[in-house]
């Protein structure tokens, strides 16, 4: 295959978010939790295309934060797609003798295989231009691809300009092109804005190539979704639904059980092992990895985390953490970033774990906060335990050894260490180190005053209603 690493790309990303009713540029609207332009960035990276120039408009700084690896130019006036590419003339000049892809930053489903295969056709046929097309059952609104007797593209006819015969054509322009850079630079100089909108259209380059007797090829994509974009929130919802369904089908084909797809959303970077069951309301985001034979959900959100084999996670939120095998947590558990739960750990309802390591077979049953802590094996936390990690200025760690028992309603004031095998009496507030195998009691001694309550009632009289 031709070496795409020597090719470059221009991404058209100057559209604002007005029709989206958004303050952000349109390309930053998300499909499955990822900005649309990042889908294009992933595709270019998979192709090995590293030299990319984004054409940006209002909100350029926000887009640059999303794709910092791209160089960029600004399109100060919105005068059409051809005008957008004109802004990248200096970028194109530095790539004379090569080839350049032009893609839309708001068409997230352009995939690497389509882009690679279009490039193969472009090089094989020695074309000046190769465009990507798609076949739609309902092509209304799209520019139609008109081919000559040899099968080359002779023109792109927009919906408003098409006659009845042309309107019957179902092959449409997907908005992605490969150009010979030398030809493109010359063609940009020939573009004219002699149309009702007063804009420079990149599609007019097709006619320029045909007039010069240059070859214009069309690569028909296997998947028509490559042409799909979004101009408003309804369109964005359609893209999300299409992407969601594709991800569900990918995991079903890989042996994942989805009992009911209601509310199940899985991002493209997620990996799920065989025989894992995903229950309704489960949202898996980022680079999450789920092992085999797990039960995830219902009503669970996991982001950028690793979950080992055989785990059960019920109604939880887990962020940027690692769970080893055979862990059971939930319902209503929050595992915050930088936590590591080791094999056999059990976390119950209304427990929060943050920036902590909890070793094997430890149980944190309910109503407990474990923050900035290193907890050993076989530890039992009673209800209402708090590792008090923040003094109002700095945060400190709590260290708990193996085989400890932490009684209910205990406060462990960090920095503090509880030695292995120790027992913390319920209701204690621990401020000093507890040695191994010790009992620590840190609470006021109980005082009983017989008859005190009766005497009080007699003194105060009947209770007011």
C-alpha positions as CSV (number, residue, x, y, z in Angstrom):
1,X,0.0,0.0,0.0
2,X,1.1,3.6,-0.7
3,X,2.6,5.2,2.4
4,X,0.0,7.5,3.9
5,X,2.6,8.7,6.4
6,X,3.9,10.9,3.6
7,X,0.5,12.4,2.9
8,X,-1.1,15.4,4.8
9,X,-4.6,16.4,5.7
10,X,-6.7,19.5,6.1
11,X,-9.7,19.4,8.4
12,X,-12.5,21.9,7.9
13,X,-13.5,23.0,11.4
14,X,-14.6,26.6,11.2
15,X,-18.3,26.1,11.7
16,X,-19.9,27.8,14.6
17,X,-22.5,26.3,16.9
18,X,-25.4,28.6,16.1
19,X,-27.8,26.0,14.8
20,X,-26.7,23.7,17.6
21,X,-27.7,26.5,20.0
22,X,-24.2,26.1,21.5
23,X,-21.5,28.5,22.6
24,X,-18.9,26.0,21.4
25,X,-17.7,25.4,17.8
26,X,-19.8,22.8,16.1
27,X,-16.9,20.3,15.8
28,X,-16.7,20.1,19.6
29,X,-20.2,18.8,19.9
30,X,-19.9,15.2,21.1
31,X,-20.8,11.8,19.8
32,X,-20.6,9.2,22.5
33,X,-18.8,11.6,24.8
34,X,-16.1,12.5,22.3
35,X,-15.9,15.7,20.2
36,X,-16.6,15.1,16.5
37,X,-13.2,16.4,15.5
38,X,-11.5,13.9,17.8
39,X,-13.2,11.1,15.8
40,X,-11.5,12.5,12.7
41,X,-8.2,12.9,14.6
42,X,-8.5,9.2,15.5
43,X,-9.1,8.2,11.9
44,X,-6.1,10.2,10.6
45,X,-3.9,8.7,13.4
46,X,-5.0,5.2,12.4
47,X,-4.0,6.0,8.8
48,X,-0.6,7.2,10.0
49,X,-1.3,10.8,8.8
50,X,0.5,13.0,11.2
51,X,0.8,16.3,9.4
52,X,-2.7,17.9,9.8
53,X,-3.9,21.5,9.5
54,X,-7.3,22.5,10.9
55,X,-9.1,25.4,9.5
56,X,-10.7,27.1,12.5
57,X,-13.1,30.0,13.1
58,X,-14.7,31.4,16.2
59,X,-13.7,29.5,19.3
60,X,-10.4,28.4,17.8
61,X,-8.7,28.1,21.2
62,X,-11.2,25.6,22.4
63,X,-10.7,23.4,19.3
64,X,-6.9,23.6,19.6
65,X,-7.3,22.3,23.2
66,X,-9.2,19.3,21.8
67,X,-6.6,18.5,19.0
68,X,-3.3,20.1,20.2
69,X,-1.4,17.9,17.7
70,X,-2.9,19.7,14.7
71,X,-1.4,22.8,13.2
72,X,-4.1,25.4,12.4
73,X,-5.1,28.4,10.4
74,X,-8.0,30.8,10.9
75,X,-10.9,31.5,8.5
76,X,-11.9,34.9,9.6
77,X,-14.8,35.1,7.0
78,X,-17.1,32.2,6.3
79,X,-17.0,32.3,2.5
80,X,-17.4,28.6,1.7
81,X,-15.4,25.3,1.7
82,X,-13.1,26.4,-1.1
83,X,-12.3,29.6,0.8
84,X,-11.6,27.5,3.9
85,X,-9.0,25.5,2.1
86,X,-7.5,28.7,0.6
87,X,-6.6,29.7,4.2
88,X,-4.2,26.7,4.3
89,X,-2.2,27.7,1.2
90,X,1.1,27.9,3.1
91,X,0.5,24.5,4.6
92,X,-0.2,23.1,1.1
93,X,2.9,24.8,-0.4
94,X,5.1,22.9,2.1
95,X,3.6,19.6,0.7
96,X,4.1,20.2,-3.0
97,X,4.6,17.0,-4.9
98,X,2.4,15.1,-2.4
99,X,-1.2,14.3,-1.7
100,X,-3.6,15.9,0.7
101,X,-6.9,14.7,2.2
102,X,-9.6,17.2,3.0
103,X,-12.1,16.1,5.6
104,X,-15.1,17.7,7.4
105,X,-14.5,18.0,11.1
106,X,-18.2,17.5,11.8
107,X,-18.6,14.1,9.9
108,X,-17.3,11.8,12.6
109,X,-17.9,8.4,10.9
110,X,-15.3,8.8,8.2
111,X,-13.3,5.6,9.0
112,X,-9.7,4.7,8.3
113,X,-10.5,1.8,5.9
114,X,-12.5,4.2,3.7
115,X,-9.8,6.9,3.7
116,X,-7.1,4.3,2.9
117,X,-9.0,2.7,0.1
118,X,-9.8,6.0,-1.5
119,X,-6.1,6.9,-1.4
120,X,-5.2,3.6,-3.0
121,X,-7.6,4.4,-5.9
122,X,-6.3,7.9,-6.1
123,X,-2.7,6.7,-6.5
124,X,-3.5,3.7,-8.8
125,X,-5.5,5.9,-11.2
126,X,-3.1,8.9,-11.1
127,X,-6.1,11.1,-10.3
128,X,-6.0,14.8,-9.6
129,X,-9.0,14.4,-7.3
130,X,-10.6,11.4,-5.7
131,X,-13.7,12.0,-3.7
132,X,-15.5,9.7,-1.3
133,X,-19.1,9.0,-2.2
134,X,-21.9,7.1,-0.4
135,X,-25.1,5.4,-1.6
136,X,-28.2,6.5,0.1
137,X,-31.8,5.2,-0.1
138,X,-32.9,8.8,0.4
139,X,-30.3,11.2,-0.9
140,X,-32.5,14.3,-0.4
141,X,-30.4,17.3,0.4
142,X,-27.1,15.9,-0.8
143,X,-25.1,16.8,-3.8
144,X,-25.4,14.0,-6.5
145,X,-22.4,12.4,-8.1
146,X,-22.6,12.4,-11.9
147,X,-20.2,9.9,-13.6
148,X,-19.2,9.7,-17.2
149,X,-19.1,6.6,-19.4
150,X,-15.7,5.6,-18.0
151,X,-17.0,5.7,-14.5
152,X,-15.0,8.8,-13.6
153,X,-16.7,11.7,-11.8
154,X,-17.8,14.4,-14.2
155,X,-19.6,16.7,-11.7
156,X,-21.3,17.2,-8.4
157,X,-24.8,18.6,-8.8
158,X,-26.4,20.1,-5.7
159,X,-30.0,19.3,-4.9
160,X,-31.3,22.8,-5.8
161,X,-29.7,22.6,-9.3
162,X,-30.6,19.0,-10.2
163,X,-33.0,18.0,-12.9
164,X,-35.4,15.1,-12.5
165,X,-32.9,12.6,-14.0
166,X,-30.1,13.8,-11.7
167,X,-32.4,13.7,-8.6
168,X,-32.9,9.9,-9.2
169,X,-29.1,9.4,-8.6
170,X,-28.6,8.0,-5.1
171,X,-24.8,8.3,-5.0
172,X,-23.9,11.4,-3.1
173,X,-20.8,13.4,-2.1
174,X,-19.6,12.4,1.4
175,X,-17.5,15.6,1.7
176,X,-14.0,13.9,1.9
177,X,-11.4,14.2,-0.9
178,X,-7.9,13.3,-1.9
179,X,-6.1,15.9,-3.9
180,X,-2.8,16.1,-5.7
181,X,-1.4,19.1,-3.8
182,X,0.1,20.7,-6.9
183,X,-3.3,20.5,-8.7
184,X,-5.2,21.7,-5.7
185,X,-3.0,24.8,-5.3
186,X,-3.6,25.7,-9.0
187,X,-7.3,25.0,-8.8
188,X,-7.7,27.2,-5.7
189,X,-6.5,30.1,-7.8
190,X,-9.2,29.4,-10.4
191,X,-12.1,29.2,-8.0
192,X,-14.7,32.0,-8.4
193,X,-17.5,33.1,-6.1
194,X,-20.0,33.6,-9.0
195,X,-23.0,32.1,-7.3
196,X,-26.0,33.3,-5.4
197,X,-24.3,32.8,-2.0
198,X,-21.1,34.6,-3.1
199,X,-19.0,31.7,-1.8
200,X,-16.1,29.6,-3.0
201,X,-17.1,26.0,-3.3
202,X,-14.5,23.2,-3.0
203,X,-16.9,21.1,-5.2
204,X,-16.1,23.5,-8.1
205,X,-12.6,22.0,-8.2
206,X,-14.2,18.9,-9.9
207,X,-15.2,21.0,-12.9
208,X,-11.8,22.6,-13.0
209,X,-10.1,19.2,-13.1
210,X,-12.6,17.9,-15.8
211,X,-11.9,21.0,-17.9
212,X,-8.2,20.4,-17.8
213,X,-8.7,16.7,-18.8
214,X,-7.5,15.5,-15.4
215,X,-8.9,12.4,-13.9
216,X,-11.5,12.7,-11.1
217,X,-12.2,9.4,-9.4
218,X,-14.9,8.5,-6.9
219,X,-14.5,5.9,-4.2
220,X,-17.9,4.6,-3.0
221,X,-17.7,3.8,0.7
222,X,-19.0,0.5,1.9
223,X,-20.7,2.2,4.8
224,X,-23.0,5.2,4.0
225,X,-22.6,6.6,7.5
226,X,-19.3,8.2,6.4
227,X,-21.4,10.9,4.8
228,X,-23.4,11.6,8.0
229,X,-23.0,15.0,9.7
230,X,-25.0,17.1,12.1
231,X,-26.2,20.7,11.8
232,X,-28.5,20.8,14.8
233,X,-29.2,19.0,18.0
234,X,-31.6,16.6,16.3
235,X,-29.0,15.7,13.8
236,X,-26.5,15.2,16.7
237,X,-28.9,12.9,18.4
238,X,-29.2,10.8,15.3
239,X,-25.4,10.5,15.1
240,X,-25.3,9.4,18.7
241,X,-28.0,6.8,18.2
242,X,-26.2,5.5,15.1
243,X,-22.9,5.3,17.0
244,X,-24.5,3.8,20.1
245,X,-26.2,1.0,18.1
246,X,-22.9,0.2,16.3
247,X,-21.1,-0.1,19.6
248,X,-23.8,-2.4,21.1
249,X,-23.7,-4.6,18.0
250,X,-19.9,-4.8,18.2
251,X,-20.0,-6.0,21.8
252,X,-22.9,-8.4,21.1
253,X,-20.8,-10.0,18.3
254,X,-17.9,-10.3,20.8
255,X,-20.0,-12.4,23.3
256,X,-21.2,-9.7,25.6
257,X,-24.8,-10.2,27.0
258,X,-27.0,-7.1,26.9
259,X,-30.3,-8.1,28.5
260,X,-32.0,-4.8,27.6
261,X,-30.3,-1.9,25.8
262,X,-32.4,0.8,27.5
263,X,-30.0,3.5,28.7
264,X,-26.9,1.5,27.8
265,X,-24.2,3.7,26.2
266,X,-20.8,2.4,25.4
267,X,-18.0,4.6,24.1
268,X,-15.8,3.4,21.2
269,X,-12.7,2.9,23.3
270,X,-14.3,0.5,25.7
271,X,-13.3,-3.2,25.8
272,X,-15.6,-5.8,27.4
273,X,-14.8,-9.5,28.0
274,X,-16.9,-12.5,27.0
275,X,-19.9,-13.6,29.0
276,X,-20.1,-10.2,30.8
277,X,-23.6,-9.0,31.3
278,X,-24.5,-5.3,30.8
279,X,-27.7,-4.2,32.5
280,X,-29.9,-1.2,31.7
281,X,-28.7,2.3,32.6
282,X,-25.0,1.4,32.3
283,X,-22.7,4.0,30.8
284,X,-19.1,3.0,29.9
285,X,-16.8,5.9,28.9
286,X,-13.2,6.6,27.9
287,X,-10.7,3.8,27.8
288,X,-12.6,1.5,30.2
289,X,-11.7,-2.2,30.2
290,X,-14.2,-4.7,31.6
291,X,-13.1,-8.3,32.2
292,X,-15.0,-11.6,31.6
293,X,-18.0,-13.0,33.5
294,X,-18.8,-9.7,35.1
295,X,-22.3,-8.2,35.8
296,X,-22.3,-4.4,35.3
297,X,-25.3,-2.4,36.3
298,X,-28.0,-1.5,36.5
299,X,-27.5,2.3,36.6
300,X,-23.7,2.3,36.6
301,X,-21.2,4.8,35.2
302,X,-17.6,3.7,34.7
303,X,-15.0,6.0,33.1
304,X,-11.3,5.3,32.2
305,X,-11.2,2.4,34.6
306,X,-10.2,-1.3,34.5
307,X,-12.5,-3.9,36.0
308,X,-11.2,-7.5,36.4
309,X,-12.9,-10.8,35.7
310,X,-15.9,-11.9,37.7
311,X,-16.8,-8.5,39.2
312,X,-20.3,-7.4,40.2
313,X,-21.0,-3.7,40.1
314,X,-24.4,-2.5,40.9
315,X,-25.6,1.2,40.8
316,X,-22.1,2.6,41.1
317,X,-19.9,5.4,39.7
318,X,-16.2,4.5,39.1
319,X,-13.6,7.0,37.7
320,X,-10.0,6.4,36.7
321,X,-9.5,3.5,39.0
322,X,-8.5,-0.2,38.9
323,X,-10.6,-3.1,40.2
324,X,-9.0,-6.5,40.3
325,X,-11.0,-9.8,39.9
326,X,-14.0,-11.0,41.9
327,X,-14.9,-7.7,43.5
328,X,-18.5,-6.9,44.5
329,X,-19.5,-3.3,45.0
330,X,-22.7,-1.4,45.3
331,X,-25.4,-0.3,45.3
332,X,-24.7,3.4,45.5
333,X,-20.9,3.3,45.7
334,X,-18.6,6.0,44.4
335,X,-15.0,5.0,43.5
336,X,-13.1,8.2,42.8
337,X,-9.9,8.6,40.8
338,X,-6.6,6.8,41.6
339,X,-8.1,4.0,43.6
340,X,-7.1,0.4,43.4
341,X,-9.4,-2.3,44.8
342,X,-7.7,-5.7,44.9
343,X,-9.2,-9.2,44.5
344,X,-12.2,-10.2,46.6
345,X,-12.9,-6.7,48.0
346,X,-16.5,-6.0,49.0
347,X,-17.8,-2.5,49.0
348,X,-21.4,-1.9,50.1
349,X,-24.0,0.8,49.9
350,X,-23.2,4.5,50.4
351,X,-19.5,4.1,50.5
352,X,-17.0,6.5,48.9
353,X,-13.4,5.5,48.1
354,X,-10.9,8.1,46.8
355,X,-7.2,7.8,46.0
356,X,-6.8,4.7,48.0
357,X,-5.5,1.1,47.8
358,X,-7.7,-1.5,49.4
359,X,-6.0,-4.9,49.6
360,X,-7.5,-8.4,49.1
361,X,-10.7,-9.6,50.8
362,X,-11.3,-6.4,52.7
363,X,-14.9,-5.4,53.4
364,X,-16.3,-1.9,53.6
365,X,-20.0,-2.7,54.0
366,X,-21.8,0.6,54.2
367,X,-21.9,4.3,55.0
368,X,-18.1,4.8,55.0
369,X,-15.5,7.1,53.5
370,X,-12.1,5.8,52.7
371,X,-9.9,8.6,51.3
372,X,-6.1,8.8,50.8
373,X,-5.6,5.5,52.5
374,X,-3.6,2.3,52.2
375,X,-5.6,-0.6,53.5
376,X,-4.3,-4.1,54.1
377,X,-5.9,-7.5,53.5
378,X,-8.9,-8.9,55.4
379,X,-9.8,-5.7,57.1
380,X,-13.4,-5.1,58.2
381,X,-14.8,-1.6,58.3
382,X,-17.9,-1.0,60.5
383,X,-20.7,1.3,59.5
384,X,-20.0,5.0,59.6
385,X,-16.2,4.8,59.5
386,X,-14.4,7.9,58.2
387,X,-10.7,8.3,57.3
388,X,-10.3,12.0,58.1
389,X,-7.8,13.0,55.5
390,X,-8.2,16.8,55.3
391,X,-7.3,19.4,58.0
392,X,-8.6,22.3,56.0
393,X,-5.2,23.0,54.4
394,X,-3.5,19.7,53.5
395,X,-4.5,16.1,52.9
396,X,-2.8,13.2,54.7
397,X,-2.8,9.4,54.3
398,X,-4.1,6.7,56.6
399,X,-2.3,3.3,56.7
400,X,-4.2,0.3,58.0
401,X,-2.5,-3.1,58.3
402,X,-3.8,-6.5,57.5
403,X,-6.5,-8.2,59.6
404,X,-7.7,-5.1,61.4
405,X,-11.3,-4.6,62.7
406,X,-12.5,-1.0,62.5
407,X,-15.6,-0.5,64.7
408,X,-18.7,1.4,63.7
409,X,-18.6,5.2,63.8
410,X,-14.8,5.4,64.1
411,X,-12.8,8.4,62.9
412,X,-9.2,7.8,61.9
413,X,-7.5,11.2,61.9
414,X,-4.7,11.2,59.3
415,X,-1.8,11.0,59.2
416,X,-2.2,7.9,61.3
417,X,-1.2,4.2,61.1
418,X,-3.2,1.2,62.4
419,X,-1.0,-1.8,63.0
420,X,-1.9,-5.2,61.6
421,X,-4.3,-7.3,63.7
422,X,-5.5,-4.3,65.7
423,X,-9.0,-3.7,66.9
424,X,-10.6,-0.2,66.9
425,X,-13.5,0.1,69.3
426,X,-16.7,1.5,68.0
427,X,-17.1,5.2,68.3
428,X,-13.4,5.9,68.6
429,X,-11.6,8.9,67.3
430,X,-8.0,7.7,66.6
431,X,-5.3,10.4,66.4
432,X,-2.1,8.4,67.3
433,X,-0.5,5.3,66.0
434,X,-2.0,2.0,67.1
435,X,0.6,-0.9,67.4
436,X,0.0,-4.4,66.0
437,X,-2.6,-6.6,67.7
438,X,-3.7,-3.8,70.0
439,X,-7.1,-2.6,71.1
440,X,-7.6,1.1,70.8
441,X,-10.5,2.8,72.6
442,X,-10.8,6.6,72.2
443,X,-14.1,7.7,73.5
444,X,-15.6,9.2,76.6
445,X,-16.3,6.7,79.4
446,X,-20.0,6.0,79.8
447,X,-21.7,7.7,82.9
448,X,-25.1,6.4,84.1
449,X,-27.1,8.5,86.6
450,X,-30.1,6.4,87.9
451,X,-33.4,8.3,88.1
452,X,-32.1,11.4,86.4
453,X,-34.7,11.3,83.5
454,X,-37.7,10.8,85.9
455,X,-36.6,13.7,88.0
456,X,-36.2,15.9,85.0
457,X,-39.8,15.1,83.8
458,X,-41.2,16.0,87.3
459,X,-39.3,19.2,87.4
460,X,-40.3,20.4,83.9
461,X,-43.9,19.2,83.9
462,X,-45.9,17.7,81.0
463,X,-44.3,18.0,77.5
464,X,-45.8,20.7,75.3
465,X,-47.7,19.4,72.3
